[in-house]
Amino acid sequence: MTVPTSITSGRALVDRAMRASAERLDPWTRRVVAYHLGWTDENGEPAAAGGKALRPALALLSARAAGASEETALPGAVAVEFVHAFSLLHDDIMDGDRTRRHRPAAWTVFGPSAAILGGDALMALSENLLLERRTRGAHWAARALTAATQRLIAGQALDIGFEQRDDVALDECLAMAADKTGALLACACSIGAMLAEGPARLVTHLTGFGAEMGLAFQLVDDLLGIWGSPDATGKPVLADLRARKKSLPVVYALNAGRPESRRLAALYAAPGPPSGDALREMARLVEAAGGRDWASAEADRRVAAAGRHLGDSGMDGAVAAEFRDIALFVTSRDH
């Protein structure tokens, strides 16, 4: 599916603002951040930027939903993308992922300590970008971003905890995904309207839209983590199964109460790294137990729920249509 123009149109505007904001960082941290964001290579030389820039696009669009200019949302767009980048810098270390967007992850290039500090610096800078505006809307946005970041961290903690358990329930996994992925997307979808000091009703429905879309995003991400093409995702084949992640399709399959569920549980509990044959068998069992079909259908259900929030928000129909286009793109992407 073609990337919606609402994602691509503001990319240059946000990129310039992100680069200008990153200049506030100390030279060493800025080098790590610039590499992670795709601006430079490992030697500090210019490189082609990567990433979908989904969250900044949603932030800009939410300002338009409140009748304001995209520039009004620019601090929020940069802030949510910096928080997202912080989370990925830390996630790659915690998960042991050695690649990010088709090249070595930052921690493998600069070391874990430098990558952790880079993430910390981005998180602190994101709050400063909002608070220095000194408006009621900026403080509203800063509080929302802080709350979303706290939920993101709580979700990541749950995700790590799941690795030590064999009894993860589907409701628990959905709650984890709502925190780890949905909270920041919900904030991105409403932060521009907050900065514009839009109506509380609009902000509430934009937040609800983002929360539902965040779960849809995670469901699709989990599907790609098992069945996605490495050429598209930049991750090794069957990456999530190799790491024995308790992703949503896997947890559904484990709790399906079928013979395939028991066989999958045994493979997940087996000691040592899984072989290629074991990985392929895990993928087959997840699908046979209904995990793949459920995750796909649940993503569609979440997108429909997100659409109902748009219909109840009272925003301009053309802006609502752009939000819908992004939601459909999220559930049809291949990376």
HELIX and SHEET records of a PDB file:
HELIX    1   1 THR A    5  THR A    8  1                                   4    
HELIX    2   2 ARG A   11  ALA A   22  1                                  12    
HELIX    3   3 PRO A   27  HIS A   36  1                                  10    
HELIX    4   4 LEU A   54  ALA A   65  1                                  12    
HELIX    5   5 GLU A   70  ALA A   73  5                                   4    
HELIX    6   6 LEU A   74  ASP A   95  1                                  22    
HELIX    7   7 ALA A  106  PHE A  110  1                                   5    
HELIX    8   8 PRO A  112  LEU A  131  1                                  20    
HELIX    9   9 ARG A  136  PHE A  162  1                                  27    
HELIX   10  10 LEU A  170  ALA A  177  1                                   8    
HELIX   11  11 ALA A  178  GLY A  182  3                                   5    
HELIX   12  12 ALA A  183  LEU A  195  1                                  13    
HELIX   13  13 ALA A  200  TRP A  227  1                                  28    
HELIX   14  14 PRO A  230  THR A  233  1                                   4    
HELIX   15  15 ALA A  239  ARG A  242  1                                   4    
HELIX   16  16 LEU A  248  LEU A  254  1                                   7    
HELIX   17  17 PRO A  259  ALA A  269  1                                  11    
HELIX   18  18 GLY A  276  ALA A  288  1                                  13    
HELIX   19  19 GLY A  291  SER A  313  1                                  23    
HELIX   20  20 GLY A  317  SER A  332  1                                  16    
SHEET    1   A 2 THR A  99  ARG A 100  0                                        
SHEET    2   A 2 ARG A 103  PRO A 104 -1                                        
END                                                                             
